[in-house]
Amino acid sequence: MTSSVWGAEPLPRVAAPLREQVTDRVRQAILDLRLRPGERLIERELTESLGVSRATVREVIRQLAAEGLVTVVPQRGAEVTSLSASDAADIYEMRASLEALAVRRFVQRAGEEQVRALRAAVDEIARSAAAGEVHDHLGAKDRFYAVLMDGSASGPLQQTLAGLQARVRLLRATSLSAPGRPAEAAEELRAVVDAVEARDAEVAAEACVRHIRNAAATATAQLTS
């Protein structure tokens, strides 16, 4: 595996423990689609590319398998998880219900500063879509949802969505790889924020569900093509 996958910078030996640094780097390579679904994670290549022990690599694989990003296949080893169209459909339906509730709670509980932050986040999503930078667009969407979750002020919702987060982001990367989808997503999320600013919880939730179902249709088409 080349530096185009892992990045040119060596892993620092300070701050977070080395295992966490390696986990973050492999996770990011998967979520950015530099490691594709079905691609094998070979221990020897990982140890050589990242300069860590096999024991560390095995711990990382166990962690990512627990998150659903890696699947350990008998007689084959670890590989990047390939989500089926039916798995994706279930995840998107769960998202639609949970995130619609998060939007309702945001309307009910968020302060004006958080509403402004949500508008700023969706503007950033639109800019990254116009620039055609999928990586930046994914980062902007992560920030949008971080603001949304913070403003919803619901620990149970945040904890439940956190369990889906890695697979949701993997599907998001899949759907946004379709031509024209980033710009469509930006407009759909603008509609959510417009309703949030009007303090209309139901319209905002409906716009959120519409966005997720459009993303689901795109991702499913990508997975079955």
Phi, psi and omega per residue, in radians:
M1 nan 2.347 -2.957
T2 -1.646 3.033 3.111
S3 -1.137 -0.320 3.089
S4 -1.158 -0.438 3.078
V5 -1.441 -0.845 -2.973
W6 -1.659 -0.205 -3.081
G7 1.583 2.776 -3.035
A8 -1.461 -0.387 -3.055
E9 -1.355 2.351 3.071
P10 -1.205 2.755 3.101
L11 -1.222 2.261 3.082
P12 -1.234 2.668 -3.133
R13 -1.796 0.309 -3.140
V14 -2.199 -3.104 3.139
A15 1.153 -2.106 -3.073
A16 -1.150 2.597 3.059
P17 -0.945 2.624 -3.054
L18 -0.973 -0.717 -3.139
R19 -1.030 -0.705 3.125
E20 -1.166 -0.664 3.112
Q21 -1.096 -0.770 -3.134
V22 -1.156 -0.745 3.124
T23 -1.024 -0.799 3.141
D24 -1.066 -0.703 -3.089
R25 -1.219 -0.750 3.139
V26 -1.204 -0.735 3.105
R27 -1.003 -0.794 -3.109
Q28 -1.147 -0.643 3.106
A29 -1.107 -0.616 3.105
I30 -1.240 -0.818 -3.065
L31 -1.219 -0.463 3.078
D32 -1.509 0.014 -3.141
L33 1.125 0.397 2.956
R34 -1.318 -0.471 2.913
L35 -1.883 2.092 -2.994
R36 -1.566 2.690 3.045
P37 -0.911 2.343 -3.120
G38 1.555 -0.218 -3.134
E39 -1.260 2.352 -3.102
R40 -1.333 2.546 3.039
L41 -1.887 1.720 -3.043
I42 -1.580 2.154 -3.039
E43 -0.940 -0.815 -3.082
R44 -1.055 -0.756 -3.134
E45 -1.153 -0.680 3.132
L46 -1.164 -0.748 -3.138
T47 -1.107 -0.699 -3.133
E48 -1.250 -0.736 -3.091
S49 -1.221 -0.643 -3.046
L50 -1.792 -0.146 3.070
G51 1.190 0.693 3.139
V52 -2.257 3.008 -3.090
S53 -1.388 2.839 3.064
R54 -1.132 -0.583 3.110
A55 -1.071 -0.724 3.108
T56 -1.125 -0.773 3.134
V57 -1.048 -0.713 -3.135
R58 -1.140 -0.677 3.091
E59 -1.109 -0.722 3.132
V60 -1.097 -0.789 3.140
I61 -1.087 -0.711 3.102
R62 -1.080 -0.728 -3.141
Q63 -1.125 -0.798 -3.109
L64 -1.232 -0.507 3.043
A65 -1.174 -0.665 3.101
A66 -1.134 -0.536 3.117
E67 -1.411 -0.201 -3.135
G68 1.553 0.103 -3.124
L69 -1.541 -0.364 -3.127
V70 -2.203 2.486 3.078
T71 -2.108 2.300 3.085
V72 -1.688 2.014 -3.054
V73 -1.779 2.197 3.112
P74 -0.960 2.414 3.125
Q75 1.202 0.031 -3.122
R76 -2.229 -0.591 -3.131
G77 1.760 -2.789 -3.066
A78 -1.492 2.490 3.053
E79 -2.570 2.784 3.090
V80 -1.119 2.296 -3.081
T81 -1.032 2.335 3.015
S82 -1.841 1.943 3.129
L83 -1.415 2.344 3.075
S84 -1.394 2.889 3.104
A85 -1.080 -0.633 3.141
S86 -1.232 -0.666 3.053
D87 -1.063 -0.789 -3.128
A88 -1.061 -0.740 3.141
A89 -1.052 -0.744 3.130
D90 -1.130 -0.766 -3.122
I91 -1.109 -0.737 3.138
Y92 -1.160 -0.645 3.098
E93 -1.143 -0.688 3.072
M94 -1.103 -0.775 3.098
R95 -1.022 -0.793 -3.079
A96 -1.008 -0.780 -3.136
S97 -1.190 -0.828 -3.053
L98 -1.232 -0.749 -3.097
E99 -1.302 -0.519 3.030
A100 -1.095 -0.696 3.081
L101 -1.148 -0.710 3.113
A102 -1.059 -0.696 3.114
V103 -1.130 -0.749 3.098
R104 -1.047 -0.790 3.140
R105 -1.146 -0.628 3.102
F106 -1.070 -0.819 3.124
V107 -1.029 -0.708 -3.087
Q108 -1.313 -0.544 -2.918
R109 -2.052 -0.390 -3.023
A110 -1.273 2.523 3.044
G111 -1.456 3.012 -3.101
E112 -1.104 -0.605 3.119
E113 -1.127 -0.662 3.109
Q114 -1.220 -0.621 3.067
V115 -1.113 -0.734 3.094
R116 -1.108 -0.663 3.112
A117 -1.136 -0.624 3.100
L118 -1.159 -0.703 3.075
R119 -1.097 -0.766 3.123
A120 -1.073 -0.668 -3.139
A121 -1.156 -0.723 -3.133
V122 -1.242 -0.544 3.047
D123 -1.122 -0.659 3.099
E124 -1.159 -0.679 3.078
I125 -1.041 -0.777 -3.132
A126 -1.121 -0.719 3.132
R127 -1.113 -0.758 -3.121
S128 -1.189 -0.577 3.083
A129 -1.151 -0.758 -3.134
A130 -1.134 -0.572 -3.137
A131 -1.374 -0.232 3.125
G132 1.303 0.381 -3.130
E133 -1.731 1.700 -3.076
V134 -1.101 -0.704 3.140
H135 -1.065 -0.813 3.113
D136 -1.123 -0.637 3.135
H137 -1.118 -0.734 3.094
L138 -1.084 -0.743 3.108
G139 -1.101 -0.708 3.121
A140 -1.127 -0.680 3.113
K141 -1.186 -0.637 3.060
D142 -1.027 -0.750 -3.134
R143 -1.178 -0.651 3.088
F144 -1.018 -0.843 -3.097
Y145 -1.240 -0.506 3.055
A146 -1.118 -0.740 3.090
V147 -1.125 -0.763 -3.135
L148 -1.051 -0.817 -3.125
M149 -1.148 -0.712 3.127
D150 -1.080 -0.783 -3.111
G151 -1.250 -0.399 3.118
S152 -1.229 -0.406 3.077
A153 0.895 0.771 -3.135
S154 -2.233 1.818 3.100
G155 -1.028 -0.822 3.137
P156 -1.041 -0.705 3.112
L157 -1.121 -0.791 -3.132
Q158 -1.069 -0.746 -3.125
Q159 -1.155 -0.710 -3.124
T160 -1.175 -0.774 3.133
L161 -1.195 -0.524 3.107
A162 -1.070 -0.579 3.114
G163 -1.170 -0.389 3.127
L164 -1.721 -0.187 -2.877
Q165 -0.928 -0.845 -3.053
A166 -1.108 -0.786 -3.130
R167 -1.232 -0.587 3.057
V168 -1.075 -0.759 -3.112
R169 -1.206 -0.591 3.075
L170 -1.113 -0.761 3.093
L171 -1.160 -0.635 3.115
R172 -1.076 -0.751 3.101
A173 -1.090 -0.646 3.123
T174 -1.148 -0.830 -3.102
S175 -1.174 -0.663 -3.087
L176 -1.301 -0.184 3.077
S177 -1.343 -0.184 3.109
A178 -1.328 2.353 -3.122
P179 -0.983 2.287 3.085
G180 1.487 -0.238 -3.075
R181 -1.170 -0.702 3.127
P182 -0.980 -0.745 3.132
A183 -1.154 -0.695 3.096
E184 -1.091 -0.769 -3.140
A185 -1.072 -0.702 3.128
A186 -1.058 -0.767 -3.138
E187 -1.178 -0.655 3.109
E188 -1.121 -0.692 3.129
L189 -1.302 -0.488 3.008
R190 -1.045 -0.703 3.129
A191 -1.097 -0.657 3.077
V192 -1.073 -0.836 -3.083
V193 -1.184 -0.653 3.081
D194 -0.976 -0.792 -3.131
A195 -1.224 -0.619 3.085
V196 -1.075 -0.801 -3.139
E197 -1.098 -0.545 3.078
A198 -1.406 -0.039 -3.123
R199 1.005 0.691 3.077
D200 -1.871 1.655 -3.019
A201 -1.105 -0.707 -3.071
E202 -1.236 -0.739 3.104
V203 -1.121 -0.711 3.115
A204 -1.089 -0.745 3.131
A205 -1.143 -0.705 3.107
E206 -1.107 -0.700 3.110
A207 -1.142 -0.646 3.103
C208 -1.109 -0.817 3.131
V209 -1.093 -0.708 3.120
R210 -1.072 -0.752 3.109
H211 -1.046 -0.805 -3.086
I212 -1.182 -0.672 3.133
R213 -1.210 -0.596 3.040
N214 -1.152 -0.726 3.091
A215 -1.103 -0.684 3.134
A216 -1.085 -0.760 -3.135
A217 -1.093 -0.714 -3.135
T218 -1.175 -0.816 -3.107
A219 -1.130 -0.719 3.129
T220 -1.083 -0.707 3.089
A221 -1.100 -0.671 3.112
Q222 -1.167 -0.685 -3.088
L223 -1.258 -0.470 -3.091
T224 -1.722 -0.052 -3.101
S225 -1.407 nan nan
